[in-house]
Amino acid sequence: MGLFTRSAFAFALSQMMSATMTAPAGAQSLVEKGDTLYHNRCAGCHGEQLKAFAGGPAFDLRRLRPHEHDRFVESVISGKDNMPSWYGILKPDEIEAIWAYIRATVDR
């Protein structure tokens, strides 16, 4: 994926993230959407509880810290190690919903 495309995608995500942070009432529905998306798209590799299967190749998502949003987005859109790119499959708002679900789960 080209640098311009990734930059535009990242900018769109940052704008959506800012809007999400200023709308606490909408945050719960974003987490619920992320829960559904995570369990439909991610749990098969990353596990039901964000924990990679013992000895499996998937990253343990509980290790992501709040400041690693950009790292998460880049990994999702470009792929990393054993994870394929989800670019064009997951929409920016869906990636943000999954991030919101991860944060809500890890930061309890």
Secondary structure as the mmCIF struct_conf table of DSSP 4:
data_model
#
loop_
_struct_conf.conf_type_id
_struct_conf.id
_struct_conf.beg_label_comp_id
_struct_conf.beg_label_asym_id
_struct_conf.beg_label_seq_id
_struct_conf.end_label_comp_id
_struct_conf.end_label_asym_id
_struct_conf.end_label_seq_id
HELX_RH_AL_P HELX_RH_AL_P1 LEU A 3 MET A 21
TURN_TY1_P TURN_TY1_P1 THR A 22 THR A 22
HELX_RH_AL_P HELX_RH_AL_P2 PRO A 24 LEU A 37
HELX_RH_PI_P HELX_RH_PI_P1 TYR A 38 CYS A 42
HELX_RH_AL_P HELX_RH_AL_P3 ALA A 43 HIS A 46
TURN_TY1_P TURN_TY1_P2 GLU A 48 GLN A 49
BEND BEND1 LEU A 50 LEU A 50
HELX_LH_PP_P HELX_LH_PP_P1 ALA A 52 PHE A 53
TURN_TY1_P TURN_TY1_P3 ALA A 54 GLY A 55
BEND BEND2 PRO A 57 ALA A 58
HELX_RH_3T_P HELX_RH_3T_P1 LEU A 61 ARG A 63
HELX_RH_3T_P HELX_RH_3T_P2 PRO A 66 GLU A 68
HELX_RH_AL_P HELX_RH_AL_P4 HIS A 69 SER A 78
STRN STRN1 LYS A 80 LYS A 80
TURN_TY1_P TURN_TY1_P4 ASP A 81 ASN A 82
STRN STRN2 MET A 83 MET A 83
HELX_LH_PP_P HELX_LH_PP_P2 PRO A 84 SER A 85
STRN STRN3 TYR A 87 TYR A 87
TURN_TY1_P TURN_TY1_P5 GLY A 88 ILE A 89
STRN STRN4 LEU A 90 LEU A 90
HELX_RH_AL_P HELX_RH_AL_P5 PRO A 92 VAL A 106
TURN_TY1_P TURN_TY1_P6 ASP A 107 ASP A 107
#
